[in-house]
Structures are given as C-alpha cells and as structure tokens.
C-alpha cells in the first residue's frame, strides 16, 4: 500500500466512524423524546377562580398603616450607608448622596459566609 491508499482508507474509516456516532446519537435522542412523550406527567391547565365580586362593587384592599417609624428607619439606614461608603472611599460624607438602595439576598452557605468574615478580620 502506498501513501495515498493509506490516507484514503483512513479517511473512509473516519467518515464511517463519525456517521456511526451521529446515527447512534440520533437514535438515542429519538428514544428519549419518545419516552418524554409517553411518560411525562400530564399537567392540567390551572383553573381560573371565579370572582366573588361583581364588576360594579369596589374591591376592598387592606393596606398597613404607614408610620413615621419607617421613615426614621430609612433615614438612619441611609445615614449608615453613606457613612460606610464614605469610610471605604476615604472621603467626606457631604460629597456623597445615596439615591437608592436595595437588599441583596445571598444564597451562600453559612460556612462560606463565616469563612469570608474570618478572612476579612
């Protein structure tokens, strides 16, 4: 066998191998889709609850009473946030203005949070 025959037979083997692999993958995909169709739980459409009030009746909404305590807490929180940012930037607080804030919920495990606190200390 010369060099060209070796390259040609190697190419033929590679093509046959690739076609075989993709054919088996396509067959497996088809089997999985068939199993999904057969065995997937059938979900019913959620039933819409019937309204208990007519369109002409006003809807009663209970709102909690807003007190000055919430405003005081917000002002204190903004003051603390401003002081913390000023301290971390080594600047004075009169140059900073906090326009908005929100709490960021973390999904970190407790052991990870403790480790971070230890590293900061």
Backbone torsions as a table, in degrees:
resi	resn	phi	psi	omega
1	UNK	NA	133.8	177.7
2	UNK	-94.5	-178.1	-173.3
3	UNK	-62.4	-42.1	-178.0
4	UNK	-67.4	-38.0	178.1
5	UNK	-66.4	-36.5	179.0
6	UNK	-65.8	-44.0	178.8
7	UNK	-65.0	-43.0	-179.2
8	UNK	-64.6	-44.6	-180.0
9	UNK	-68.1	-35.0	175.6
10	UNK	-64.6	-40.3	177.5
11	UNK	-65.2	-39.7	179.3
12	UNK	-65.4	-42.8	179.2
13	UNK	-63.9	-41.1	179.5
14	UNK	-63.8	-44.0	-179.7
15	UNK	-65.2	-42.9	179.3
16	UNK	-63.7	-40.4	178.4
17	UNK	-63.8	-44.7	179.2
18	UNK	-64.1	-43.7	179.3
19	UNK	-62.7	-40.7	179.2
20	UNK	-63.4	-45.4	-178.9
21	UNK	-61.8	-48.2	-178.6
22	UNK	-68.7	-31.5	176.3
23	UNK	-66.5	-41.6	178.7
24	UNK	-66.6	-40.7	176.8
25	UNK	-61.4	-41.1	178.7
26	UNK	-64.8	-38.7	178.7
27	UNK	-66.3	-44.1	177.4
28	UNK	-61.8	-40.8	177.9
29	UNK	-61.6	-43.9	178.6
30	UNK	-62.1	-41.1	179.0
31	UNK	-64.9	-42.4	179.2
32	UNK	-65.0	-40.5	177.3
33	UNK	-65.0	-39.7	177.6
34	UNK	-63.6	-41.2	177.6
35	UNK	-66.3	-36.4	178.3
36	UNK	-64.1	-42.0	-179.5
37	UNK	-67.1	-39.8	-175.7
38	UNK	-77.1	-46.6	-169.7
39	UNK	-100.9	-4.4	-179.2
40	UNK	-67.5	138.9	179.4
41	UNK	-67.0	135.4	179.4
42	UNK	-80.6	119.3	179.2
43	UNK	-97.6	134.5	177.9
44	UNK	-86.8	151.3	176.7
45	UNK	-68.1	135.1	-179.1
46	UNK	-63.6	134.6	-179.5
47	UNK	-76.9	137.4	178.8
48	UNK	-81.2	127.6	179.0
49	UNK	-70.3	142.9	179.6
50	UNK	-76.0	135.1	-179.9
51	UNK	-67.9	141.0	-178.4
52	UNK	-90.7	-12.9	-179.6
53	UNK	-113.4	153.3	176.2
54	UNK	-85.4	170.3	-176.3
55	UNK	-66.7	-26.4	-177.0
56	UNK	-84.1	-18.5	-179.0
57	UNK	-79.1	139.6	176.6
58	UNK	-72.8	148.9	-179.7
59	UNK	-91.3	126.6	-179.5
60	UNK	-87.2	125.5	179.4
61	UNK	-121.6	128.0	178.1
62	UNK	-91.8	124.1	177.4
63	UNK	-117.5	138.5	178.8
64	UNK	-70.0	149.3	179.7
65	UNK	-70.4	131.2	179.4
66	UNK	-91.1	126.8	-177.8
67	UNK	-116.3	171.3	178.0
68	UNK	-72.3	-13.3	179.7
69	UNK	-63.4	-40.1	179.8
70	UNK	-63.9	-43.0	179.2
71	UNK	-64.8	-40.0	178.6
72	UNK	-63.7	-42.9	178.5
73	UNK	-63.0	-41.0	178.8
74	UNK	-64.7	-41.0	179.4
75	UNK	-65.3	-40.7	178.0
76	UNK	-66.0	-40.9	179.6
77	UNK	-63.6	-43.3	179.1
78	UNK	-64.4	-38.7	177.8
79	UNK	-63.5	-43.0	179.5
80	UNK	-66.5	-41.8	179.1
81	UNK	-64.1	-41.8	179.0
82	UNK	-63.0	-43.2	179.1
83	UNK	-64.3	-40.4	-179.8
84	UNK	-66.2	-42.5	178.8
85	UNK	-66.4	-41.9	179.3
86	UNK	-63.1	-40.6	179.5
87	UNK	-66.4	-39.3	-178.5
88	UNK	-73.4	-26.7	178.8
89	UNK	-95.0	-1.5	-177.5
90	UNK	53.6	51.5	179.5
91	UNK	-137.5	173.4	179.5
92	UNK	-87.7	161.4	-175.2
93	UNK	-78.7	-18.7	-177.3
94	UNK	-73.0	-17.0	178.3
95	UNK	-87.7	-6.9	-177.3
96	UNK	-108.1	146.5	175.1
97	UNK	-142.8	117.0	178.6
98	UNK	-84.2	118.0	-177.6
99	UNK	-90.9	-35.7	178.7
100	UNK	-155.2	159.1	177.6
101	UNK	-150.1	155.5	175.9
102	UNK	-154.9	152.5	-179.7
103	UNK	-84.0	134.4	178.0
104	UNK	-102.6	118.2	179.2
105	UNK	-79.2	133.8	179.1
106	UNK	-106.6	145.7	177.1
107	UNK	-109.7	18.4	-178.3
108	UNK	-76.7	144.0	177.4
109	UNK	-65.9	160.6	-177.5
110	UNK	-62.5	-41.4	-178.1
111	UNK	-63.4	-33.1	178.9
112	UNK	-70.4	-42.0	179.3
113	UNK	-65.0	-40.2	178.6
114	UNK	-64.4	-41.0	178.9
115	UNK	-63.4	-39.7	177.7
116	UNK	-63.7	-43.5	178.8
117	UNK	-62.2	-41.2	178.4
118	UNK	-64.1	-39.4	179.1
119	UNK	-67.7	-32.6	178.8
120	UNK	-73.2	-27.7	179.2
121	UNK	-82.5	NA	NA
